[in-house]
Amino acid sequence: MSKTPEQLVQAFREHLAYERRLSPHTCKSYIHDVHVLLRYLITTSLEQTQSHQIRLVIAQLHGKGLSGRSLARMLSAWRRFYHYLIRDHCFHCNPCIGIRVPRSHKKLPSALSPDETVQLLTFTALDTLTIRDRAMLELFYSSGLRLAELTRLKLVNVDFQEGTVRVLGKGGKARVVPVGKQALDALQIWLKQREKIARPDVDALFLSQYGKAISSRTISHRLKKRSIQQGLHQNVHPHVLRHSFASHLLQSSGDLRAVQEMLGHAHITSTQVYTHLDFQHLAKIYDAAHPRARKKQGSRDE
């Protein structure tokens, strides 16, 4: 007896979670995108779907305002879903192969300037929560971690003697990243406070006020609240600190491969976006300092 579409989706969910070991957030994103496809394939079975029908769904979603980037993500999820169905459920072809989505303008990631980063991290930490926040933010910026990576950190992942942290990244891939002195110092102070609130069975590095592993939502909330208190008017979310780490490191070192390894990017193209940020930084310096870049002042300069 053949499985229903929903049963196939559930099997795909288990494949993502247990075989590919993707994070709950990533699994949820994949399943959401597959459900979007199913809503548009009401009159066609998954096995009988052809490429022209996938193109029609893409066109309909684009007409509703979805960006090229969102459509590319969805198409990638559908392609992987069909790849799984071919491998494990005897499907014969992948109708998503060879399909392209409309291009959209590539938005550069936002990043704080070095001065803004100092402004964000310079605050008095006296109580348990502010001491924890200082350690979290210093580590975020020092090592360029993803939010999920920071949330998953255990006590044993930090090596104070070597000055490194072992991170479990996307797809369950581990990497070792250097940690700066200020972040290490902030972590040492936090560990003394952590002992006072930690529950015996909790080994997470960062804890909530109740002694449990801290959630991603709490980290995002504390960062946003702290950025407002420090007088930063832009929307500072956890990924902004990762972007700031990458762009500042690239500006000072120029070593794209090293930045790629520290960020845990599988492909260099993911890291190359920071070369644009670096160029913007250099362009601003040029405009401000180079004699040929300055605007002429009045008729006497003409």
SULSULKA-V474784 format. One record per residue. N is the residue number from 0. RES is the residue in three letters. PSI is psi as a letter, one per 20 degrees, with the letter a starting at -180 (none if undefined). NEAR is the number of other C-alpha atoms within 10 Angstrom. Layout:
N,RES,PSI,NEAR
N,RES,PSI,NEAR
//
This chain:
0,MET,p,3
1,SER,q,7
2,LYS,q,10
3,THR,r,11
4,PRO,g,14
5,GLU,h,11
6,GLN,h,11
7,LEU,h,17
8,VAL,g,19
9,GLN,h,13
10,ALA,h,17
11,PHE,g,23
12,ARG,g,19
13,GLU,h,14
14,HIS,g,17
15,LEU,g,22
16,ALA,g,17
17,TYR,h,11
18,GLU,g,10
19,ARG,i,12
20,ARG,l,16
21,LEU,q,18
22,SER,q,17
23,PRO,h,13
24,HIS,g,9
25,THR,g,15
26,CYS,g,18
27,LYS,h,15
28,SER,g,14
29,TYR,g,22
30,ILE,h,20
31,HIS,g,14
32,ASP,h,19
33,VAL,h,21
34,HIS,h,15
35,VAL,g,14
36,LEU,g,19
37,LEU,h,17
38,ARG,h,10
39,TYR,i,16
40,LEU,l,15
41,ILE,g,9
42,THR,j,9
43,THR,p,12
44,SER,q,12
45,LEU,h,18
46,GLU,h,16
47,GLN,i,11
48,THR,p,16
49,GLN,r,15
50,SER,h,15
51,HIS,h,12
52,GLN,h,16
53,ILE,g,20
54,ARG,h,17
55,LEU,g,12
56,VAL,g,18
57,ILE,g,24
58,ALA,g,15
59,GLN,g,13
60,LEU,h,17
61,HIS,h,16
62,GLY,h,10
63,LYS,j,9
64,GLY,j,9
65,LEU,p,15
66,SER,r,16
67,GLY,h,19
68,ARG,g,16
69,SER,g,16
70,LEU,h,22
71,ALA,h,17
72,ARG,g,15
73,MET,g,22
74,LEU,h,23
75,SER,g,15
76,ALA,g,20
77,TRP,g,24
78,ARG,g,19
79,ARG,h,17
80,PHE,g,23
81,TYR,h,23
82,HIS,g,19
83,TYR,g,19
84,LEU,h,21
85,ILE,g,15
86,ARG,g,10
87,ASP,i,12
88,HIS,k,14
89,CYS,k,10
90,PHE,q,15
91,HIS,h,13
92,CYS,q,16
93,ASN,o,20
94,PRO,i,21
95,CYS,i,23
96,ILE,p,15
97,GLY,j,8
98,ILE,p,14
99,ARG,q,13
100,VAL,q,18
101,PRO,q,13
102,ARG,q,11
103,SER,q,12
104,HIS,p,8
105,LYS,o,9
106,LYS,p,8
107,LEU,q,11
108,PRO,q,15
109,SER,q,18
110,ALA,q,22
111,LEU,q,21
112,SER,r,14
113,PRO,h,13
114,ASP,g,8
115,GLU,h,16
116,THR,g,19
117,VAL,g,11
118,GLN,g,15
119,LEU,g,22
120,LEU,i,17
121,THR,n,11
122,PHE,q,14
123,THR,p,9
124,ALA,o,14
125,LEU,h,9
126,ASP,r,9
127,THR,g,17
128,LEU,h,17
129,THR,h,16
130,ILE,g,21
131,ARG,g,25
132,ASP,g,20
133,ARG,g,25
134,ALA,g,24
135,MET,g,22
136,LEU,h,22
137,GLU,g,25
138,LEU,g,24
139,PHE,g,24
140,TYR,h,24
141,SER,h,23
142,SER,i,23
143,GLY,l,28
144,LEU,q,25
145,ARG,q,21
146,LEU,g,19
147,ALA,h,18
148,GLU,g,16
149,LEU,g,25
150,THR,h,20
151,ARG,i,19
152,LEU,p,19
153,LYS,r,17
154,LEU,h,13
155,VAL,i,11
156,ASN,i,16
157,VAL,p,21
158,ASP,n,15
159,PHE,h,14
160,GLN,g,7
161,GLU,i,9
162,GLY,l,14
163,THR,r,17
164,VAL,p,22
165,ARG,p,17
166,VAL,p,24
167,LEU,o,20
168,GLY,b,20
169,LYS,q,17
170,GLY,j,13
171,GLY,j,12
172,LYS,p,11
173,ALA,q,12
174,ARG,q,14
175,VAL,p,17
176,VAL,p,20
177,PRO,q,17
178,VAL,p,22
179,GLY,r,15
180,LYS,g,14
181,GLN,h,14
182,ALA,g,21
183,LEU,g,22
184,ASP,g,13
185,ALA,h,20
186,LEU,h,24
187,GLN,g,14
188,ILE,g,16
189,TRP,h,22
190,LEU,h,17
191,LYS,h,12
192,GLN,h,16
193,ARG,h,22
194,GLU,h,11
195,LYS,h,10
196,ILE,i,15
197,ALA,p,21
198,ARG,q,14
199,PRO,h,9
200,ASP,j,8
201,VAL,p,14
202,ASP,j,16
203,ALA,q,19
204,LEU,g,24
205,PHE,p,28
206,LEU,q,20
207,SER,r,17
208,GLN,i,14
209,TYR,j,10
210,GLY,j,18
211,LYS,r,18
212,ALA,p,20
213,ILE,q,18
214,SER,q,16
215,SER,h,15
216,ARG,g,10
217,THR,g,11
218,ILE,g,21
219,SER,g,16
220,HIS,g,12
221,ARG,h,16
222,LEU,g,21
223,LYS,g,18
224,LYS,g,12
225,ARG,g,20
226,SER,h,20
227,ILE,g,14
228,GLN,h,12
229,GLN,j,15
230,GLY,j,11
231,LEU,p,16
232,HIS,i,9
233,GLN,r,12
234,ASN,o,12
235,VAL,o,20
236,HIS,r,17
237,PRO,h,24
238,HIS,h,19
239,VAL,h,19
240,LEU,h,27
241,ARG,g,23
242,HIS,g,23
243,SER,g,25
244,PHE,g,24
245,ALA,g,27
246,SER,h,29
247,HIS,h,20
248,LEU,h,19
249,LEU,h,20
250,GLN,h,17
251,SER,h,9
252,SER,h,11
253,GLY,j,14
254,ASP,n,11
255,LEU,h,17
256,ARG,h,15
257,ALA,g,14
258,VAL,g,22
259,GLN,g,18
260,GLU,g,16
261,MET,h,16
262,LEU,i,22
263,GLY,k,24
264,HIS,p,15
265,ALA,h,12
266,HIS,q,11
267,ILE,h,14
268,THR,h,10
269,SER,h,12
270,THR,h,21
271,GLN,h,14
272,VAL,h,16
273,TYR,i,24
274,THR,h,16
275,HIS,h,13
276,LEU,g,22
277,ASP,g,18
278,PHE,g,13
279,GLN,g,12
280,HIS,g,15
281,LEU,h,13
282,ALA,h,13
283,LYS,g,10
284,ILE,g,11
285,TYR,g,14
286,ASP,h,13
287,ALA,h,11
288,ALA,h,11
289,HIS,p,9
290,PRO,h,10
291,ARG,i,9
292,ALA,i,11
293,ARG,q,11
294,LYS,q,9
295,LYS,q,11
296,GLN,o,8
297,GLY,a,7
298,SER,h,6
299,ARG,h,6
300,ASP,i,7
301,GLU,none,6
//
